[in-house]
């Protein structure tokens, strides 16, 4: 297979300045709704890029669990590799790869931990098995086998029985407070439409068209 021979031309839509809301969060919600209604798999999936203390970047996929005026919310183990990276360098980037719509959204910004109360509110909405998994998995640590992980999960399930599962002290949320938000729409001949919102010192947004 010659990967260079795999070519796609994009023609599903266009993006003009007049199409865009003055508020990038409102614009994001418009595109998120379209992604959810398109039937694509995991429309809330986003790639999260962080940087280790040695300067090496790392990328992984997480799920968006909230969006408001503050920014983009996700949850994780607070002792995980991503959490260690963010403790050293709170800056991060997000990518929403809505390729079925020939769209992308790219976010850069600074992360802040959510309060315990906010994390608890979300934790209580998770399926019970997912709550148990939060307790059972020491995320990113080396484990001997899948069987050991499943045994730990079973022990946690027995421990809590049918009672309420408490929020682990090592589990919580982050909010990526955006500095820039870019909206990308694929176009024919690789002349894509790209618009980037940049937060200004007074918290207003500047909107610029970028070359593809």
C-alpha positions in Angstrom: 0.0 0.0 0.0 1.3 3.4 -0.9 -0.2 5.8 1.6 0.6 8.8 -0.6 -2.0 7.5 -3.1 -4.8 7.8 -0.5 -6.3 11.1 -1.3 -9.6 12.7 -0.3 -11.1 16.0 -1.4 -13.3 17.9 1.0 -16.6 19.5 -0.2 -19.2 19.0 2.5 -19.3 22.7 3.5 -17.8 26.2 3.7 -17.0 28.5 6.5 -17.2 32.3 6.3 -16.7 35.0 8.9 -20.4 35.9 8.8 -21.2 32.2 9.6 -19.5 32.5 13.0 -20.9 33.6 16.3 -19.0 36.4 18.1 -18.7 34.0 21.1 -16.5 31.0 20.3 -18.1 28.9 23.0 -21.5 29.5 21.4 -20.0 28.6 18.0 -18.5 25.4 19.5 -21.9 24.4 20.9 -23.4 24.8 17.4 -20.7 22.5 15.9 -21.0 20.1 18.8 -24.7 19.7 18.2 -24.1 19.1 14.6 -21.5 16.4 15.5 -23.9 14.7 17.9 -26.8 14.7 15.4 -24.6 13.4 12.6 -24.5 9.9 14.1 -20.7 9.8 14.3 -19.0 7.6 17.0 -18.0 9.5 20.2 -18.6 13.1 19.1 -17.3 14.3 22.5 -14.0 12.5 22.0 -11.1 14.9 22.0 -7.3 14.5 21.9 -5.6 16.1 24.9 -2.0 17.2 24.5 0.2 17.8 27.6 3.9 18.3 28.1 6.1 16.3 30.5 8.7 17.9 32.8 11.4 16.9 30.3 9.7 18.9 27.6 8.3 15.9 25.7 4.7 16.1 24.6 2.1 13.3 25.0 -1.3 12.9 23.4 -4.2 10.8 24.4 -8.0 10.7 23.8 -10.4 11.7 26.6 -14.1 12.7 26.6 -15.5 16.2 26.9 -17.9 16.2 29.9 -18.9 19.8 30.1 -18.6 23.1 28.3 -19.5 26.5 29.7 -18.1 30.1 29.8 -15.1 28.9 31.7 -14.0 26.3 29.2 -13.8 22.6 28.4 -14.2 20.0 31.2 -12.8 16.5 31.5 -12.3 14.0 34.3 -9.4 11.7 35.2 -7.3 10.0 37.8 -5.4 12.9 39.6 -2.4 10.6 39.9 -2.3 9.8 36.2 0.5 10.8 33.8 -1.7 13.6 32.3 -2.3 14.9 35.8 1.4 14.9 36.6 2.1 16.7 33.4 -0.5 19.4 34.2 0.9 19.8 37.7 4.2 20.7 36.1 2.9 22.7 33.1 -0.9 23.6 33.2 -1.0 24.5 29.6 -2.7 22.0 27.3 -4.3 21.7 23.8 -7.4 19.9 22.7 -8.4 18.6 19.2 -11.9 17.6 18.2 -11.4 15.5 15.0 -14.9 15.6 13.5 -13.6 14.1 10.2 -17.0 12.8 9.2 -18.1 16.4 8.9 -14.7 17.5 7.5 -14.3 19.7 10.5 -11.8 20.1 13.4 -11.7 22.4 16.4 -8.4 23.1 18.1 -8.2 24.6 21.6 -5.2 25.9 23.5 -5.3 27.1 27.1 -4.5 26.7 30.7 -6.1 24.0 32.9 -7.4 24.4 36.4 -8.7 21.6 38.7 -12.3 21.6 39.4 -13.6 21.7 43.0 -14.3 18.5 44.8 -18.0 19.4 44.8 -18.0 19.7 41.0 -16.2 16.4 40.6 -18.6 14.7 43.0 -21.6 16.0 41.1 -20.3 14.4 37.9 -19.0 11.2 39.6 -22.5 10.5 40.9 -23.9 10.5 37.3 -21.4 7.8 36.1 -22.5 4.2 35.6 -21.8 2.1 38.7 -19.2 0.0 36.9 -17.4 3.2 35.8 -17.4 4.4 39.4 -15.8 1.1 40.5 -13.2 1.3 37.8 -12.1 4.7 39.0 -11.3 3.0 42.3 -9.7 -0.1 40.8 -7.4 1.4 38.3 -4.2 3.2 39.4 -4.1 4.9 36.0 -0.8 4.7 34.0 0.9 2.5 36.6 2.5 -0.8 35.4 0.3 -3.9 36.1 1.2 -7.5 35.9 -1.8 -8.7 33.9 -5.4 -8.0 32.9 -6.4 -10.7 35.4 -4.9 -8.7 38.3 -6.9 -5.6 37.2 -10.1 -7.5 37.1 -9.4 -9.1 40.5 -8.9 -5.6 42.0 -12.2 -4.4 40.4 -14.0 -7.4 41.9 -12.6 -6.7 45.3 -13.7 -3.1 45.1 -17.1 -4.2 44.0 -17.4 -6.5 47.1 -16.1 -3.8 49.4 -18.8 -1.3 48.5 -21.6 -3.9 48.0 -24.8 -2.3 47.1 -24.1 1.0 48.9 -23.2 4.4 47.4 -19.7 4.5 46.0 -17.8 7.5 47.3 -15.7 9.9 45.2 -12.0 8.7 45.3 -9.7 11.3 46.7 -7.4 10.7 43.7 -10.1 11.4 41.0 -11.4 14.6 39.7 -11.9 17.1 36.9 -10.0 19.8 35.0 -11.2 22.7 33.0 -9.2 23.9 30.0 -9.7 27.7 30.0 -9.3 28.6 26.3 -6.7 31.1 25.1 -7.4 30.3 21.4 -10.1 28.3 19.7 -9.7 27.4 16.0 -12.5 26.2 13.7 -11.4 24.3 10.6 -13.6 23.4 7.7 -12.2 21.2 4.9 -12.5 22.6 1.4 -11.6 21.3 -2.1 -8.0 21.4 -3.2 -6.7 21.8 0.3 -7.8 25.4 0.4 -9.5 24.9 3.8 -11.3 27.5 5.8 -9.7 28.3 9.2 -10.8 30.9 11.7 -9.1 31.4 15.1 -10.5 33.2 18.1 -7.9 34.7 20.4 -8.8 35.9 23.9 -7.9 39.5 24.6 -6.8 41.1 27.9 -10.3 42.4 28.5 -11.7 38.8 27.9 -13.2 39.8 24.5 -12.3 37.7 21.4 -10.4 38.6 18.3 -11.3 36.6 15.2 -8.8 36.0 12.4 -8.9 34.0 9.2 -5.8 31.7 8.9 -4.2 30.4 5.8 -4.9 26.7 5.3 
